[in-house]
Amino acid sequence: MSVKKKSVLATGKRKTSKARVVVSEGKGRIRINNTPIHLVEPYLAREKILEAYMLAGDYRGRVDISIKTHGGGVMSQAEAARMGIALGLVKFTKSKRLRAKYIEYDRTMLAGDARRKEAKKFGGPGARRRKQKSYR
């Protein structure tokens, strides 16, 4: 008979990217789209994802994290994953101290950034830019 592990689901969003994160009891493994974290490129995106994990301190070696991302670009997905990891770890541990640490370090780890692209309007190629006029 199998023993059921404790696990928590969390989602992170950034621009048009979404990340579904599963935090479960384990040995400290992290996989993104079924790829181990140390194989994720570019380096900067990997470091952005690991930021939330590194701040977790003593909870690090006790959890396995599985992330599925889609939409947006590489850095947007990395920031969505970072947010999902932070939310998942806070939910998994139920630690007020960890929550406070994330908020003090960077509030966007727990609270999303609501900015979105402004819609294009008529009379020009973008949201604000207009065709030039010449009266000569």
RONU-41506 format. One record per residue (C-alpha): residue number from 1; residue in three letters; y, z, x. Coordinates in steps of 0.05 Angstrom, whole numbers, plus 5000, padded with zeros to 4 digits. Each point is the difference from the previous one (the first is absolute). Layout:
! residues N
k|r|py|pz|px
NUM|ALA|Y|Z|X
...
END
This chain:
! residues 136
k|r|py|pz|px
1|MET|5000|5000|5000
2|SER|5068|4981|5028
3|VAL|5057|5049|5006
4|LYS|5065|4976|4970
5|LYS|5059|5000|5048
6|LYS|5069|5022|4979
7|SER|5047|4940|4998
8|VAL|5070|4984|4976
9|LEU|5033|4934|4979
10|ALA|5073|4985|5016
11|THR|5043|4938|4998
12|GLY|5059|4980|5044
13|LYS|5050|4945|4983
14|ARG|5053|4965|5041
15|LYS|5037|4938|4977
16|THR|4944|4956|4972
17|SER|4944|5033|5040
18|LYS|4951|5049|4971
19|ALA|4949|5044|5036
20|ARG|4942|5036|4966
21|VAL|4979|5059|5043
22|VAL|4936|5042|4994
23|VAL|5001|5065|5039
24|SER|4931|5033|5004
25|GLU|4965|5053|5041
26|GLY|4977|4972|5066
27|LYS|5009|4995|5075
28|GLY|5069|4969|5008
29|ARG|4985|4926|4990
30|ILE|5053|4953|4974
31|ARG|4985|4930|4973
32|ILE|5051|4949|4974
33|ASN|4970|4943|4959
34|ASN|4932|5020|5030
35|THR|5027|4993|5071
36|PRO|5002|5060|5047
37|ILE|5072|5023|5014
38|HIS|4997|4986|5075
39|LEU|4989|4925|4986
40|VAL|5061|4993|4956
41|GLU|5055|4955|5027
42|PRO|5060|5000|5012
43|TYR|5005|5064|5040
44|LEU|5064|5022|4965
45|ALA|4968|4996|4931
46|ARG|4940|5041|5025
47|GLU|5047|5054|5027
48|LYS|5039|5001|4934
49|ILE|4934|5011|4962
50|LEU|4976|5055|5047
51|GLU|5067|5038|4995
52|ALA|4980|5037|4937
53|TYR|4931|5014|5028
54|MET|5026|5029|5065
55|LEU|5048|5047|4964
56|ALA|4942|5029|4960
57|GLY|4981|5044|5060
58|ASP|4938|5042|4988
59|TYR|4977|4959|4939
60|ARG|4991|4938|5043
61|GLY|4928|5006|5022
62|ARG|4975|5023|4931
63|VAL|5015|4937|4959
64|ASP|4979|4927|4997
65|ILE|5053|4952|4974
66|SER|4985|4932|4968
67|ILE|5059|4954|4985
68|LYS|5003|4935|4961
69|THR|5066|4963|5004
70|HIS|5027|4936|4968
71|GLY|5066|4964|4988
72|GLY|5062|4995|5042
73|GLY|5003|4995|5076
74|VAL|4967|5037|5058
75|MET|5052|5055|5008
76|SER|5008|5008|4925
77|GLN|4925|5011|4994
78|ALA|5003|5049|5059
79|GLU|5054|5041|4966
80|ALA|4963|4999|4934
81|ALA|4937|5025|5036
82|ARG|5040|5054|5036
83|MET|5027|5024|4933
84|GLY|4931|4999|4969
85|ILE|4970|5040|5057
86|ALA|5055|5053|4996
87|LEU|4992|5006|4924
88|GLY|4925|5002|5006
89|LEU|4999|5054|5053
90|VAL|5049|5043|4961
91|LYS|4957|4992|4937
92|PHE|4935|5012|5038
93|THR|5024|5063|5037
94|LYS|5046|5028|4945
95|SER|5043|5025|5058
96|LYS|5073|5015|4986
97|ARG|5013|5006|5075
98|LEU|4974|4929|5013
99|ARG|5042|4973|4943
100|ALA|5062|5034|5029
101|LYS|4984|4972|5070
102|TYR|4996|4929|4973
103|ILE|5065|5007|4961
104|GLU|5036|5029|5061
105|TYR|4974|4945|5045
106|ASP|5013|4940|4954
107|ARG|5009|5005|4925
108|THR|4974|4928|4988
109|MET|4930|5025|5018
110|LEU|4996|5035|4932
111|ALA|5056|4968|4959
112|GLY|5002|4924|4995
113|ASP|5059|4955|5015
114|ALA|5024|4970|4934
115|ARG|5038|4941|5031
116|ARG|4977|4931|4978
117|LYS|5024|4929|5010
118|GLU|5058|4980|4955
119|ALA|4987|4942|4953
120|LYS|5028|4931|5014
121|LYS|5057|4977|4955
122|PHE|5025|4931|4981
123|GLY|5052|4962|5040
124|GLY|4972|5015|5069
125|PRO|4939|5005|5044
126|GLY|4993|5076|4996
127|ALA|5020|5064|4963
128|ARG|5072|5002|5026
129|ARG|5013|4937|5040
130|ARG|5036|4943|4965
131|LYS|5011|4927|5015
132|GLN|5064|4988|5040
133|LYS|5059|4967|4965
134|SER|5048|4951|5033
135|TYR|5065|4979|4967
136|ARG|5021|4947|5051
END
